[in-house]
Amino acid sequence: MKRKPLLRRAFRTFFRNWGAYTTLVVVINFLMLGVVVPLTTYSTSLILRINDVPYISYTNVGWLFTKRLVAVGELGLLLIIILALVFWQFAFLLFGIQNIAEKQNQRLTGVALTAFKNLGHLRVGSFLFFLGYFVLILPLTDIYLNSPLLSKVQVPIFLFEAIDKKWLFMVLVLMVYGLLFYLGIRLIQVLPLMILNRQAAFTAAKKSWQMTRHNSWRYFWRIVVLGVISVLTTTLLSGILYQVQLYFDQKTNPVAFVSAIINMGLLSIWQYIIGAFSLVVFMLVLIFNLDDHGGQLTVAITSTKHRGRRRRTLATLLVLLFLGAQVTYNAVYLKGALLTRPLTISHRGVDDGNGVQNTIPALNRTSREKPDYVEMDIHETKDHQFVLMHDENLENLAGVNKAPHQLTLKQLTRLKVHENGHTAHIASFDNYLSAAEHDHQKLLVEIKTTNYDSPNMLQLFIKRYEKRLLRDHDRIHSLDYHVITGLKKHAPKLFVSYILPFNFSFPETKANAYTMEETTLNQDFVDQAHNRKQQVYAWTVDNDDDMTRMIFLNVDGIITDNLHELQVNLETNFDHPSYAQRLLIYSDELQDVSDSSGMPEN
């Protein structure tokens, strides 16, 4: 590799035409988010609706392949289309950046058409390669090279929660992540080679491997430098605008309000610019690296004449429309009209380890903090009663290698469980209900199921507890879809939420709400739920930044292990915060929800 200052060259190239590069990134971003993503989302929902598939999850994979094979085929075809669109997105960006850098003066429509034509040389093997490359490798370098279409390629947090106490598994996971990131660096030149040099997928992979040999650290260093520049400049600007807003907050309310709108607008515009800067500079480095390795750009974009005045007029109108929409959004946001205060839900009835999960002493302590709901778990026992327990085995908490269905309620309630330095007896559901009623605490009851449950388990639950739960305004949720359908059929007045560990697509169910693992929860899911008069609860949200992100998604409830931290976060966001404080929160959230191109999603 020639030791040329690629990053410095990329900086200079970007700043010579920063306006054009930013426009290019903004256009593709809004095209993907405003057109492509909604179309693919609608197509997925249409396939599920036509084929009478209520939801997609790991729990019904076998059913899909045995009972809904046509739907599986249609979803597979849609996956191929999505992979092609992701490839087209990167082709558009690379051709557009090349077009601007080499002053080829091509219209964006021409760039888009060239990118579309580039799909013609793809073969079946390329799509098989993309399936691994886009899904496994590319997201690990998603600071710059990612797509809104890949936003759901995430590892759910609950998987880490399941292994975080087993250090060997955690070490293995970290090793896998390290390996995938290394592969992502070694194959970083694949897309430029395929798009600009029109190489086959596996040929491009081999060439990228050669180009990055002994140079992986250089790519890593460039990623770090760009990331530091982005974070530091945004943090500095946010700090300056925060101090400015503190000054204006001491003036009259109209002055403070107008100042806040302007400052929010400046933050948003900067986020667009710095997002475009990071993406374009990194892609310029990849392009320049091809030149340094003697790469021949076999796809050229033909220069065309255009009417500059018409183009400038259209660009001006687009900018004015954007600014108008941004000002409107800022004004509504600052008045708090976009956000609804979510319910606070204590996960398994504890707050920051203040007791043993799913036990009455922990419930008593947590209920004093007045959460809206306490979430807890029940299993059926050997004698067809119900007991408080999350795990399917008692080994972890009680030191007994038995499952709840193997013991009677009397045997279970004699056992003690230990956690967080606390000890308590396992509680029956009846006693836990009585304790909650005594504390005036509403419950979110998770019904756990196993293959060993009695055939009439749900009927027994409804007969014993329906009236009591309705009287206490308690709610129910479950991972088992049969529980959801059974409750809505036989106890329709009960409020029932379906737990989804992964957001593959929006489900078609009669549930009152969805309890969604927060990693893949997005604005589109929340909006669809609200449009159908269904609620959304996010779980398990323990980090302050994640809590804020869920608030900005406008979820209806947040399930957390850190109840007090959530309550403080809500006070900051909703209890009459100053414009300066809301500006600071907006700045943090703007960086957290920026999409793959660095563009904020308002």
C-alpha positions as CSV (number, residue, x, y, z in Angstrom):
1,M,0.0,0.0,0.0
2,K,1.4,3.4,-1.0
3,R,1.8,5.5,2.1
4,K,-0.2,8.5,0.9
5,P,-2.2,10.6,3.3
6,L,-5.6,9.2,2.1
7,L,-7.5,10.7,5.0
8,R,-6.1,14.2,4.4
9,R,-6.8,13.9,0.6
10,A,-10.4,12.9,1.5
11,F,-10.8,15.8,3.8
12,R,-9.7,18.3,1.2
13,T,-11.9,16.7,-1.5
14,F,-14.9,16.8,0.8
15,F,-14.5,20.5,1.8
16,R,-14.1,21.6,-1.9
17,N,-17.7,20.5,-2.6
18,W,-19.2,19.9,0.9
19,G,-22.6,21.3,-0.2
20,A,-22.9,18.9,-3.1
21,Y,-21.8,15.9,-1.0
22,T,-24.2,16.8,1.8
23,T,-27.0,17.1,-0.8
24,L,-26.2,13.7,-2.2
25,V,-26.3,12.0,1.2
26,V,-29.5,13.8,2.2
27,V,-31.2,12.8,-1.0
28,I,-30.3,9.1,-0.7
29,N,-31.2,9.1,3.0
30,F,-34.7,10.5,2.5
31,L,-35.2,8.3,-0.5
32,M,-34.4,5.2,1.5
33,L,-36.3,6.3,4.7
34,G,-39.2,8.0,2.9
35,V,-39.8,5.6,0.0
36,V,-37.9,2.3,0.0
37,V,-38.3,1.4,3.7
38,P,-42.0,2.1,3.8
39,L,-42.5,0.0,0.6
40,T,-40.6,-3.0,1.9
41,T,-42.4,-2.7,5.2
42,Y,-45.8,-2.6,3.5
43,S,-44.8,-5.5,1.2
44,T,-43.8,-7.6,4.3
45,S,-47.1,-6.8,6.0
46,L,-49.0,-7.6,2.8
47,I,-47.4,-11.0,2.4
48,L,-48.2,-11.9,6.0
49,R,-51.8,-10.7,5.6
50,I,-52.5,-12.5,2.4
51,N,-51.0,-15.8,3.7
52,D,-52.7,-15.4,7.1
53,V,-49.5,-15.3,9.1
54,P,-50.1,-13.3,12.3
55,Y,-46.4,-12.8,13.2
56,I,-42.8,-13.8,12.5
57,S,-40.7,-15.0,15.4
58,Y,-38.3,-17.8,16.3
59,T,-41.3,-19.4,18.0
60,N,-43.2,-20.1,14.8
61,V,-40.4,-20.9,12.3
62,G,-41.3,-24.6,12.1
63,W,-45.0,-23.7,11.5
64,L,-44.0,-21.3,8.7
65,F,-42.0,-23.9,6.9
66,T,-44.6,-26.7,7.3
67,K,-47.9,-24.7,7.0
68,R,-47.0,-21.5,5.1
69,L,-44.3,-22.5,2.6
70,V,-45.7,-20.0,0.0
71,A,-45.2,-17.1,2.5
72,V,-41.7,-18.3,3.1
73,G,-40.9,-18.2,-0.6
74,E,-42.4,-14.8,-1.0
75,L,-40.5,-13.5,2.0
76,G,-37.3,-15.0,0.5
77,L,-37.9,-13.2,-2.8
78,L,-38.5,-9.9,-0.8
79,L,-35.2,-10.5,1.0
80,I,-33.4,-10.8,-2.4
81,I,-35.0,-7.5,-3.5
82,I,-33.9,-5.8,-0.2
83,L,-30.3,-7.0,-0.7
84,A,-30.4,-5.6,-4.2
85,L,-31.7,-2.3,-2.9
86,V,-28.9,-2.1,-0.3
87,F,-26.4,-2.8,-3.1
88,W,-28.1,0.0,-5.2
89,Q,-27.9,2.4,-2.2
90,F,-24.1,2.0,-2.0
91,A,-23.7,2.1,-5.8
92,F,-25.6,5.4,-5.8
93,L,-23.4,6.8,-3.1
94,L,-20.1,5.7,-4.7
95,F,-21.1,6.8,-8.2
96,G,-22.4,10.1,-6.8
97,I,-19.2,10.7,-4.8
98,Q,-17.1,9.8,-7.8
99,N,-19.3,12.1,-10.0
100,I,-18.7,15.1,-7.7
101,A,-15.0,14.4,-7.0
102,E,-14.2,14.1,-10.7
103,K,-16.5,17.0,-11.7
104,Q,-18.5,14.9,-14.1
105,N,-21.5,17.2,-13.7
106,Q,-24.1,14.4,-13.8
107,R,-27.6,14.8,-12.5
108,L,-28.7,12.8,-9.5
109,T,-31.2,11.0,-11.8
110,G,-28.3,9.9,-14.0
111,V,-26.4,8.7,-11.0
112,A,-29.4,6.7,-9.8
113,L,-29.8,5.2,-13.3
114,T,-26.2,4.2,-13.5
115,A,-26.4,2.6,-10.0
116,F,-29.5,0.7,-11.2
117,K,-27.8,-0.6,-14.3
118,N,-24.9,-1.8,-12.2
119,L,-27.2,-4.4,-10.7
120,G,-27.2,-6.1,-14.0
121,H,-23.9,-7.8,-13.5
122,L,-24.9,-9.4,-10.2
123,R,-25.2,-13.2,-10.2
124,V,-26.9,-15.7,-7.9
125,G,-23.6,-16.3,-6.1
126,S,-23.4,-12.5,-5.4
127,F,-26.7,-12.6,-3.5
128,L,-25.5,-15.6,-1.5
129,F,-22.4,-13.7,-0.6
130,F,-24.4,-10.6,0.3
131,L,-26.6,-12.6,2.7
132,G,-23.6,-13.1,4.9
133,Y,-21.8,-9.9,4.1
134,F,-24.7,-7.5,4.7
135,V,-26.2,-9.4,7.6
136,L,-23.1,-10.5,9.5
137,I,-20.2,-8.4,8.6
138,L,-21.3,-5.0,7.3
139,P,-23.4,-4.0,10.4
140,L,-20.2,-4.3,12.6
141,T,-18.8,-1.4,10.5
142,D,-22.1,0.5,10.5
143,I,-20.6,3.8,11.7
144,Y,-20.2,4.6,8.0
145,L,-21.3,1.7,5.8
146,N,-24.8,0.7,6.7
147,S,-28.4,1.1,5.4
148,P,-31.8,1.7,7.0
149,L,-32.8,-1.6,5.4
150,L,-30.3,-3.3,7.7
151,S,-31.5,-1.5,10.8
152,K,-33.0,-4.7,12.2
153,V,-29.8,-6.7,11.9
154,Q,-29.2,-6.5,15.6
155,V,-28.3,-8.9,18.4
156,P,-31.2,-8.7,20.9
157,I,-30.1,-7.5,24.4
158,F,-31.9,-10.4,26.0
159,L,-29.4,-12.9,24.5
160,F,-26.6,-11.1,26.4
161,E,-28.7,-11.0,29.5
162,A,-29.0,-14.8,29.3
163,I,-25.2,-15.3,29.2
164,D,-23.8,-12.3,31.2
165,K,-23.4,-14.4,34.3
166,K,-21.5,-17.1,32.4
167,W,-18.1,-15.6,31.7
168,L,-17.1,-18.4,29.3
169,F,-20.0,-17.7,27.0
170,M,-19.4,-14.0,27.2
171,V,-15.7,-14.5,26.2
172,L,-16.8,-16.6,23.3
173,V,-19.3,-13.9,22.2
174,L,-16.6,-11.2,22.4
175,M,-14.3,-13.4,20.4
176,V,-16.9,-13.8,17.7
177,Y,-17.6,-10.1,17.6
178,G,-13.9,-9.4,17.3
179,L,-13.6,-11.9,14.5
180,L,-16.5,-10.4,12.6
181,F,-15.2,-6.9,13.0
182,Y,-11.8,-8.1,11.7
183,L,-13.5,-9.7,8.7
184,G,-15.5,-6.4,8.2
185,I,-12.2,-4.5,8.0
186,R,-10.5,-7.0,5.7
187,L,-13.5,-7.0,3.4
188,I,-14.1,-3.3,3.5
189,Q,-13.1,-2.7,-0.1
190,V,-15.6,-5.3,-1.5
191,L,-18.4,-2.9,-2.4
192,P,-16.1,-0.4,-4.2
193,L,-14.5,-3.2,-6.1
194,M,-17.8,-4.7,-7.1
195,I,-19.4,-1.3,-8.0
196,L,-16.6,0.8,-9.5
197,N,-14.5,-2.1,-10.9
198,R,-17.4,-4.4,-11.6
199,Q,-15.7,-7.4,-10.1
200,A,-17.6,-10.5,-9.1
201,A,-18.4,-10.8,-5.4
202,F,-15.9,-13.5,-4.5
203,T,-13.2,-12.0,-6.7
204,A,-13.8,-8.6,-5.0
205,A,-13.5,-10.4,-1.6
206,K,-10.2,-11.9,-2.5
207,K,-8.9,-8.6,-3.8
208,S,-10.0,-6.7,-0.7
209,W,-8.3,-9.3,1.5
210,Q,-5.1,-8.7,-0.4
211,M,-5.4,-4.9,-0.3
212,T,-6.0,-4.9,3.5
213,R,-3.2,-7.3,4.3
214,H,-0.9,-5.7,7.0
215,N,-3.1,-2.6,6.8
216,S,-6.1,-3.4,8.9
217,W,-5.0,-1.1,11.7
218,R,-4.9,1.8,9.2
219,Y,-8.6,1.3,8.3
220,F,-9.4,1.0,12.0
221,W,-7.5,4.2,12.8
222,R,-9.4,6.1,10.1
223,I,-12.7,4.9,11.5
224,V,-11.6,6.1,15.0
225,V,-10.4,9.5,13.7
226,L,-13.7,10.2,11.9
227,G,-15.7,9.0,14.9
228,V,-13.7,11.3,17.3
229,I,-14.1,14.3,15.0
230,S,-17.9,13.7,14.7
231,V,-18.4,13.2,18.5
232,L,-16.1,16.1,19.6
233,T,-17.5,18.7,17.1
234,T,-21.1,17.8,17.9
235,T,-20.5,17.8,21.6
236,L,-18.7,21.2,21.4
237,L,-21.5,22.7,19.4
238,S,-24.1,21.3,21.7
239,G,-22.3,22.7,24.7
240,I,-22.0,26.2,23.2
241,L,-25.7,26.2,22.2
242,Y,-26.7,25.0,25.6
243,Q,-24.9,27.9,27.2
244,V,-26.5,30.3,24.8
245,Q,-29.9,28.9,25.6
246,L,-29.3,29.2,29.3
247,Y,-28.7,32.9,28.8
248,F,-31.9,33.3,26.7
249,D,-33.9,31.2,29.2
250,Q,-33.5,34.1,31.6
251,K,-35.3,36.4,29.2
252,T,-39.0,36.5,28.4
253,N,-40.7,33.2,27.3
254,P,-41.2,34.2,23.7
255,V,-37.5,35.2,23.3
256,A,-36.4,31.9,25.0
257,F,-38.8,29.9,22.8
258,V,-37.6,31.4,19.5
259,S,-34.0,31.0,20.6
260,A,-34.6,27.3,21.4
261,I,-36.1,26.8,17.9
262,I,-33.1,28.4,16.2
263,N,-30.6,26.4,18.3
264,M,-32.4,23.1,17.6
265,G,-32.4,24.0,13.9
266,L,-28.6,24.6,14.1
267,L,-28.1,21.2,15.8
268,S,-30.1,19.4,13.2
269,I,-28.4,21.0,10.3
270,W,-25.0,20.3,11.8
271,Q,-26.0,16.6,12.3
272,Y,-26.8,16.4,8.6
273,I,-23.4,18.0,7.6
274,I,-21.3,16.0,10.0
275,G,-23.1,12.8,9.0
276,A,-22.4,13.5,5.4
277,F,-18.8,14.4,6.2
278,S,-18.1,11.1,8.0
279,L,-19.8,8.9,5.3
280,V,-18.3,10.7,2.3
281,V,-14.7,11.0,3.7
282,F,-14.7,7.3,4.5
283,M,-16.0,6.4,1.0
284,L,-13.4,8.7,-0.6
285,V,-10.7,6.8,1.3
286,L,-12.0,3.6,-0.2
287,I,-12.1,5.1,-3.7
288,F,-8.6,6.6,-3.4
289,N,-7.3,3.3,-2.1
290,L,-8.5,1.7,-5.3
291,D,-6.5,4.2,-7.3
292,D,-3.4,3.6,-5.2
293,H,-3.6,-0.1,-6.0
294,G,-3.9,0.5,-9.7
295,G,-7.6,-0.1,-9.9
296,Q,-9.3,0.8,-13.1
297,L,-12.7,2.3,-12.7
298,T,-14.5,0.5,-15.4
299,V,-17.9,2.2,-14.9
300,A,-17.8,5.9,-16.0
301,I,-20.6,8.4,-15.7
302,T,-21.2,10.3,-18.8
303,S,-21.2,14.1,-18.4
304,T,-24.4,15.8,-19.4
305,K,-25.4,19.4,-19.8
306,H,-28.0,20.7,-17.5
307,R,-29.7,24.0,-16.7
308,G,-28.0,25.2,-13.6
309,R,-30.6,27.8,-12.8
310,R,-33.4,25.3,-12.7
311,R,-31.4,22.9,-10.6
312,R,-30.5,25.7,-8.1
313,T,-34.1,26.8,-7.9
314,L,-35.2,23.2,-7.1
315,A,-32.5,22.8,-4.5
316,T,-33.5,26.1,-2.9
317,L,-37.2,25.0,-2.7
318,L,-36.1,21.7,-1.2
319,V,-34.0,23.5,1.4
320,L,-36.8,25.9,2.3
321,L,-39.3,23.0,2.6
322,F,-36.8,21.2,4.9
323,L,-36.2,24.2,7.0
324,G,-40.0,24.8,7.3
325,A,-40.6,21.2,8.4
326,Q,-37.7,21.4,10.8
327,V,-38.9,24.7,12.4
328,T,-42.4,23.2,12.8
329,Y,-41.0,20.0,14.4
330,N,-38.8,22.0,16.7
331,A,-41.7,24.2,17.9
332,V,-44.0,21.2,18.5
333,Y,-41.2,19.3,20.3
334,L,-40.3,22.2,22.6
335,K,-43.9,22.5,23.6
336,G,-43.8,18.8,24.5
337,A,-46.7,17.9,22.2
338,L,-44.8,15.0,20.5
339,L,-44.2,13.1,23.7
340,T,-46.5,11.2,26.0
341,R,-45.3,10.2,29.4
342,P,-44.9,6.3,29.4
343,L,-45.9,4.0,32.2
344,T,-43.1,3.0,34.6
345,I,-43.0,-0.8,34.9
346,S,-40.7,-2.6,37.4
347,H,-39.2,-5.7,35.8
348,R,-39.8,-8.8,38.0
349,G,-40.8,-6.5,40.8
350,V,-37.3,-5.2,41.7
351,D,-35.4,-1.9,41.5
352,D,-31.7,-2.0,41.2
353,G,-31.3,-5.3,43.1
354,N,-33.5,-4.3,46.1
355,G,-34.6,-7.9,46.6
356,V,-35.1,-11.3,45.0
357,Q,-37.1,-11.1,41.8
358,N,-40.7,-12.2,41.9
359,T,-40.9,-12.3,45.7
360,I,-43.2,-10.5,48.1
361,P,-40.5,-8.6,50.1
362,A,-39.2,-7.1,46.8
363,L,-42.7,-6.2,45.8
364,N,-43.3,-4.4,49.1
365,R,-40.1,-2.4,48.7
366,T,-40.6,-1.6,45.1
367,S,-44.2,-0.6,45.4
368,R,-43.2,2.2,47.9
369,E,-41.6,3.9,44.8
370,K,-45.0,3.9,43.2
371,P,-44.3,2.4,39.7
372,D,-47.4,2.3,37.5
373,Y,-47.0,-1.5,37.2
374,V,-44.9,-4.3,38.6
375,E,-44.1,-6.9,36.1
376,M,-43.8,-10.5,37.3
377,D,-43.8,-14.1,36.1
378,I,-45.9,-17.2,36.9
379,H,-45.6,-20.9,36.1
380,E,-48.1,-23.7,36.5
381,T,-47.2,-26.2,39.3
382,K,-47.5,-30.0,39.4
383,D,-50.9,-29.7,41.2
384,H,-52.2,-27.1,38.7
385,Q,-51.7,-24.0,40.9
386,F,-49.6,-21.0,40.0
387,V,-46.3,-19.9,41.4
388,L,-44.1,-16.8,41.0
389,M,-41.0,-17.8,39.0
390,H,-39.3,-16.6,35.9
391,D,-36.9,-19.5,35.1
392,E,-38.0,-22.9,33.9
393,N,-35.5,-24.4,36.4
394,L,-35.1,-23.6,40.1
395,E,-31.3,-24.2,40.1
396,N,-30.2,-20.6,39.6
397,L,-32.2,-19.0,42.5
398,A,-33.1,-21.9,44.8
399,G,-30.3,-24.3,44.2
400,V,-32.7,-27.1,43.3
401,N,-32.5,-28.8,40.0
402,K,-36.2,-29.0,39.4
403,A,-38.7,-27.3,37.3
404,P,-41.9,-25.7,38.7
405,H,-44.1,-28.3,37.0
406,Q,-42.3,-31.0,38.8
407,L,-43.3,-29.8,42.3
408,T,-46.5,-29.0,44.1
409,L,-47.3,-25.5,45.2
410,K,-46.8,-26.5,48.8
411,Q,-43.3,-27.9,48.0
412,L,-42.4,-24.8,46.0
413,T,-43.4,-22.2,48.6
414,R,-41.3,-24.0,51.2
415,L,-38.2,-23.2,49.2
416,K,-36.1,-20.1,49.6
417,V,-34.6,-18.1,46.7
418,H,-31.4,-16.0,46.9
419,E,-30.4,-13.0,44.8
420,N,-28.7,-9.6,45.3
421,G,-27.8,-10.5,48.9
422,H,-31.4,-11.1,49.7
423,T,-33.4,-14.2,50.7
424,A,-37.1,-14.8,50.4
425,H,-39.6,-17.6,50.1
426,I,-41.1,-18.5,46.7
427,A,-44.5,-16.9,46.5
428,S,-47.8,-18.4,45.3
429,F,-49.6,-16.2,42.8
430,D,-52.6,-15.9,45.2
431,N,-50.3,-14.5,48.0
432,Y,-48.5,-12.2,45.6
433,L,-51.9,-10.9,44.3
434,S,-53.0,-10.2,47.9
435,A,-49.7,-8.4,48.7
436,A,-50.1,-6.2,45.6
437,E,-53.7,-5.4,46.6
438,H,-52.5,-4.5,50.1
439,D,-49.9,-2.1,48.6
440,H,-52.4,-0.8,46.0
441,Q,-50.0,-1.9,43.3
442,K,-51.1,-2.8,39.8
443,L,-49.5,-5.8,38.1
444,L,-48.3,-6.8,34.7
445,V,-48.6,-10.6,34.8
446,E,-46.4,-12.7,32.4
447,I,-47.8,-16.1,31.9
448,K,-44.9,-18.5,31.3
449,T,-45.7,-21.7,29.4
450,T,-43.9,-25.1,28.9
451,N,-44.7,-28.3,27.1
452,Y,-45.6,-29.8,30.5
453,D,-48.5,-27.5,31.3
454,S,-51.9,-29.1,31.7
455,P,-54.2,-28.9,28.6
456,N,-56.6,-26.7,30.5
457,M,-54.0,-24.4,32.2
458,L,-55.3,-21.3,30.6
459,Q,-59.0,-22.1,31.4
460,L,-58.0,-22.6,35.0
461,F,-56.2,-19.3,35.1
462,I,-59.2,-17.5,33.6
463,K,-61.7,-19.1,36.0
464,R,-59.6,-18.3,39.1
465,Y,-58.3,-14.9,38.3
466,E,-60.2,-13.0,35.5
467,K,-62.6,-11.1,37.8
468,R,-59.8,-10.3,40.3
469,L,-57.4,-9.0,37.7
470,L,-60.2,-6.9,36.1
471,R,-61.1,-5.4,39.5
472,D,-57.5,-4.6,40.3
473,H,-56.8,-3.2,36.7
474,D,-54.0,-5.6,36.3
475,R,-52.7,-6.5,32.8
476,I,-51.2,-9.7,31.2
477,H,-48.5,-10.4,28.7
478,S,-46.9,-13.6,27.3
479,L,-44.5,-14.9,24.8
480,D,-46.9,-17.7,23.9
481,Y,-49.2,-16.6,21.1
482,H,-51.7,-19.3,22.1
483,V,-52.1,-17.6,25.4
484,I,-52.8,-14.3,23.7
485,T,-55.5,-15.8,21.4
486,G,-57.0,-17.9,24.2
487,L,-57.3,-14.9,26.5
488,K,-58.8,-12.7,23.8
489,K,-61.3,-15.4,23.0
490,H,-62.4,-16.5,26.4
491,A,-61.6,-13.4,28.5
492,P,-61.9,-10.5,26.0
493,K,-62.1,-7.8,28.7
494,L,-58.6,-8.5,30.0
495,F,-55.8,-6.3,28.7
496,V,-53.4,-8.6,27.0
497,S,-50.0,-7.8,25.5
498,Y,-48.0,-10.1,23.2
499,I,-44.3,-10.2,23.9
500,L,-42.0,-10.0,20.8
501,P,-38.3,-10.6,21.3
502,F,-37.5,-9.3,17.8
503,N,-39.1,-6.8,15.4
504,F,-39.1,-8.7,12.1
505,S,-42.4,-7.2,11.0
506,F,-45.5,-5.7,12.5
507,P,-47.8,-8.5,13.7
508,E,-51.5,-8.9,12.8
509,T,-53.0,-9.9,16.1
510,K,-55.9,-8.9,18.4
511,A,-53.6,-8.1,21.3
512,N,-54.2,-4.9,23.2
513,A,-50.5,-4.1,23.2
514,Y,-47.0,-5.4,22.3
515,T,-44.2,-5.9,24.7
516,M,-41.1,-5.4,22.4
517,E,-37.5,-6.0,23.2
518,E,-36.0,-2.5,22.8
519,T,-33.0,-3.3,20.5
520,T,-35.0,-3.5,17.3
521,L,-38.0,-1.4,18.3
522,N,-38.3,1.6,16.0
523,Q,-40.6,4.5,15.3
524,D,-42.4,2.7,12.5
525,F,-43.5,-0.1,14.8
526,V,-44.8,2.3,17.4
527,D,-46.6,4.4,14.9
528,Q,-48.3,1.3,13.3
529,A,-49.4,0.1,16.8
530,H,-50.8,3.5,17.7
531,N,-52.7,3.7,14.4
532,R,-54.3,0.4,15.3
533,K,-55.2,1.6,18.8
534,Q,-52.6,-0.8,20.3
535,Q,-50.0,0.1,22.9
536,V,-46.2,-0.6,23.0
537,Y,-44.2,-1.5,26.0
538,A,-40.4,-1.6,25.7
539,W,-38.3,-4.2,27.6
540,T,-35.8,-4.4,29.3
541,V,-34.6,-0.8,29.3
542,D,-31.9,-0.2,31.9
543,N,-29.6,2.4,30.4
544,D,-30.4,6.2,30.7
545,D,-29.8,6.8,27.0
546,D,-32.0,3.9,26.0
547,M,-34.7,5.2,28.3
548,T,-34.5,8.6,26.5
549,R,-34.6,6.9,23.1
550,M,-37.7,5.0,24.1
551,I,-39.4,8.2,25.3
552,F,-38.6,9.8,21.9
553,L,-40.2,6.7,20.2
554,N,-43.3,7.6,22.2
555,V,-43.7,4.1,23.7
556,D,-46.6,3.6,26.1
557,G,-44.6,1.9,28.8
558,I,-41.0,1.1,29.8
559,I,-40.1,-2.1,31.6
560,T,-36.8,-1.6,33.6
561,D,-34.7,-3.1,36.3
562,N,-33.7,0.4,37.3
563,L,-37.0,2.0,38.3
564,H,-35.6,5.0,40.2
565,E,-33.3,5.9,37.2
566,L,-36.3,5.8,34.9
567,Q,-38.4,8.0,37.2
568,V,-35.5,10.6,37.3
569,N,-35.3,10.5,33.5
570,L,-39.0,11.1,33.2
571,E,-38.9,14.0,35.6
572,T,-36.1,15.6,33.5
573,N,-38.1,15.1,30.3
574,F,-41.6,15.9,31.4
575,D,-41.7,17.9,34.6
576,H,-41.4,21.4,33.0
577,P,-37.8,21.2,31.8
578,S,-36.1,24.4,30.7
579,Y,-35.6,25.0,27.0
580,A,-31.8,24.6,27.6
581,Q,-32.3,21.2,29.3
582,R,-34.7,20.0,26.5
583,L,-32.1,21.2,24.0
584,L,-29.4,19.1,25.6
585,I,-31.7,16.1,25.7
586,Y,-32.5,16.6,22.0
587,S,-28.8,16.8,21.2
588,D,-28.1,13.5,22.9
589,E,-31.1,11.8,21.3
590,L,-30.2,13.3,17.9
591,Q,-26.9,11.4,18.0
592,D,-28.4,8.2,19.3
593,V,-31.1,7.9,16.6
594,S,-29.0,9.0,13.6
595,D,-29.4,6.5,10.9
596,S,-26.7,4.7,8.9
597,S,-25.9,7.8,6.9
598,G,-25.6,10.0,9.9
599,M,-28.9,11.7,9.3
600,P,-31.3,12.4,12.2
601,E,-34.7,10.8,12.0
602,N,-37.2,13.4,13.1
